[in-house]
Amino acid sequence: MCEGGCKGAAKGRPDMKPVYPRAASYPQYAGLVDRKNAQVDRQVFVSDAVYQAELQQIFARAWLFLAHESQIPNPGDFIRTSMGEDDVIVVRQRDKSVKAFLNSCPHRGNRVCMVDAGTKARGFICNYHGWSFGIDGALRGTDGKVYEKDQSFEKAQIGLTPVAQIDSYKGLIFATFDPDAPSLAEYLGPFTWYMDIMLDNDPEGTEFVGGAIKSEIDCNWKFPAENFVGDILHAFWTHQSGAQAILGGGVDLGSRYDELAFQASVYGHGIETNLDKVGNTRTLGYPELVDYVFDLSEKAKDRLGELRARAIGAVSSCTVFPNFSFLPGQNTFRVWHPRGPGKIELVVWTLVNKSAPEHIKEQYRKGVMMTFSPGGVFEMDDGENWEYSTRVNQGFVTRQQPLHYALGLESADLERDLPGHVHKGSLNDANQRLFYTRWAEFMEYDNWTDLQSGETAPPQKKAVEAAE
Amino acid sequence: MLDLLNIAKPFADMDTPVDAETERAVCRWLYAEARFLDAERYQDWLEGFIDPEIHYWMPDMETRRRDDPRGTFSYGEAAYFDDNLPELTIRVKRYNEPSAWADNPATRHAHLISNIEVNATDDPSLLAVCSAFTNVRNRNEADQDIIHGRREDVLRKVEGGFRLLRRRVFIVQNVLLSKNLNTFF
């Protein structure tokens, strides 16, 4: 407790300024990723100590996805979500800006918001002692005004702890708890060029439809994140049954696209795509959606150029480091919230173009439900793989054994003029290696200068300008 | 369309109970259905229990304030199932593939059905049936998922029995405490 004389607090009054954690350096954990041998030590999936370091080094510093602008269109509209394991409220303000706060009363710490979402809220009131907060997070009053009569109480000094920085990119709202973090634009870097495949293929932009579905999977958060960053390989085997059910055949990347397929990575964010135009969209099972994407791809050539226009509905997947993923063409957007080293809460949404006809939006909503929701014919078979990849490491000897991430070691594509680290072919561990390299950078570096200039930083080349 | 078949609408008051004989027949039908689902006889379930005009809906539950006009769930928003017959058929096709890994080795199922109420409706060919369920899945050594909930069914009387025309499934979980839903309700 501060005894007075604290900066910003009157004498005798407690200083209630937000506390943003400091990063440290854990070279011993960074060393669990063996770049030379393309191996990952399984401690990263099971160790409590490593997990606590992840919360400090990664989730308290990285820009994390919070919400789509369309989820909270009006002042007072809010959703509750997580940043790491921290419960957060995201609220549209009267001036149309968005703020986000820790969902914890500064009095005894109870949650001030118990619901998933709401509209037109005037504020948040703690159920414990009736402290009430405006949608701007400021303390408005207390039950019975007992505190207001107390000399030591200064209302203006108390509020819900805001995130350190909040910003949005083409409809997607992100925030960080690190005041020293670079801007969102810098954090994403030229990876936005790939995100635009989904976010900017139409002049009217995007929206989420149909709310969120949440589920628990007993796996480490990095397994699904690395799966979406660049593991299309699993689709052939894991999702054979889903593909048979919907398409009447196994997963087919279309070998005629082998020459086009690539993986690209920037600061650990990654995309793999086959550029086959509609391979992902086709799996939603509605022929009209395939027609829609063919048309969209044609129209989007002006905005995105030929290559990215081919990617809108293609067999492809993306992760924005650390835990925000999406599938172009299938339009599922999701966050893998960590809940301890061996558990995640998965939240999934469906993204559509605002300009899409209503029946197309409806088919995306149903198509994502049929494929990439807990009962969907593709997602059905993912969870158990990730759970046992995590759980087997309870075995003391098992967890001493390294994991193999060495597919495509010689596949760097030095000719293709695309942003980031580019590798040939989509069947490749390249993005996953770079995902874990980024993870190791976060473990090792306590400052953003090092974080933004390590091995995962985009190579200096004329790619971005040339590709535009 | 009859209100009864509007998937977004709950049943009106359940105050028109059918005679004991009809009720018994419906109970037998519900228990038989549960037995088919326990045995993963999904194709037989589609063929023997499901009406071609089926609408099978299981919305996602959200936690909302009591005064929130949207409520806990809303038709047209996120759902686990919002299926017609072709969509149910796709799900069954997956189960029948030898590479449906989440079902091989087999899951052990128990569908427990209770709180059955059977009411007559304005349409003599249709019955309004409420029930509660416990859906237990156990697989491998000790992976167990238990889901409780309620159902509101519309059954169509057909020769020799009934067909499921509409099913609303309301589970009590918000965050689904399972990695998947390799089951029907």
Chai-1 contact restraints between the chains, C-beta under 6 A:
chainA,res_idxA,chainB,res_idxB,connection_type,confidence,min_distance_angstrom,max_distance_angstrom,comment,restraint_id
A,V115,B,T63,contact,1.0,0.0,6.0,A-B,restraint_1
A,V115,B,R64,contact,1.0,0.0,6.0,A-B,restraint_2
A,V115,B,R65,contact,1.0,0.0,6.0,A-B,restraint_3
A,D116,B,E62,contact,1.0,0.0,6.0,A-B,restraint_4
A,D116,B,T63,contact,1.0,0.0,6.0,A-B,restraint_5
A,G118,B,D68,contact,1.0,0.0,6.0,A-B,restraint_6
A,G210,B,E77,contact,1.0,0.0,6.0,A-B,restraint_7
A,G210,B,A78,contact,1.0,0.0,6.0,A-B,restraint_8
A,G211,B,E77,contact,1.0,0.0,6.0,A-B,restraint_9
A,G211,B,A78,contact,1.0,0.0,6.0,A-B,restraint_10
A,I213,B,D60,contact,1.0,0.0,6.0,A-B,restraint_11
A,I213,B,A78,contact,1.0,0.0,6.0,A-B,restraint_12
A,K214,B,V175,contact,1.0,0.0,6.0,A-B,restraint_13
A,S215,B,L176,contact,1.0,0.0,6.0,A-B,restraint_14
A,E216,B,V175,contact,1.0,0.0,6.0,A-B,restraint_15
A,E216,B,L177,contact,1.0,0.0,6.0,A-B,restraint_16
A,I217,B,K179,contact,1.0,0.0,6.0,A-B,restraint_17
A,Q240,B,S99,contact,1.0,0.0,6.0,A-B,restraint_18
A,S241,B,R94,contact,1.0,0.0,6.0,A-B,restraint_19
A,S241,B,E97,contact,1.0,0.0,6.0,A-B,restraint_20
A,S241,B,S99,contact,1.0,0.0,6.0,A-B,restraint_21
A,S241,B,A100,contact,1.0,0.0,6.0,A-B,restraint_22
A,G242,B,R94,contact,1.0,0.0,6.0,A-B,restraint_23
A,Q244,B,E97,contact,1.0,0.0,6.0,A-B,restraint_24
A,A245,B,I90,contact,1.0,0.0,6.0,A-B,restraint_25
A,A245,B,K93,contact,1.0,0.0,6.0,A-B,restraint_26
A,A245,B,R94,contact,1.0,0.0,6.0,A-B,restraint_27
A,I246,B,I90,contact,1.0,0.0,6.0,A-B,restraint_28
A,K366,B,D82,contact,1.0,0.0,6.0,A-B,restraint_29
A,M369,B,A79,contact,1.0,0.0,6.0,A-B,restraint_30
A,P374,B,L176,contact,1.0,0.0,6.0,A-B,restraint_31
A,P374,B,N180,contact,1.0,0.0,6.0,A-B,restraint_32
A,P374,B,L181,contact,1.0,0.0,6.0,A-B,restraint_33
A,G375,B,Y80,contact,1.0,0.0,6.0,A-B,restraint_34
A,G375,B,L181,contact,1.0,0.0,6.0,A-B,restraint_35
A,V377,B,R94,contact,1.0,0.0,6.0,A-B,restraint_36
A,M380,B,A102,contact,1.0,0.0,6.0,A-B,restraint_37
A,M380,B,N180,contact,1.0,0.0,6.0,A-B,restraint_38
A,M380,B,N182,contact,1.0,0.0,6.0,A-B,restraint_39
A,D381,B,W101,contact,1.0,0.0,6.0,A-B,restraint_40
A,D381,B,A102,contact,1.0,0.0,6.0,A-B,restraint_41
A,G383,B,K179,contact,1.0,0.0,6.0,A-B,restraint_42
A,G383,B,N180,contact,1.0,0.0,6.0,A-B,restraint_43
A,E384,B,A102,contact,1.0,0.0,6.0,A-B,restraint_44
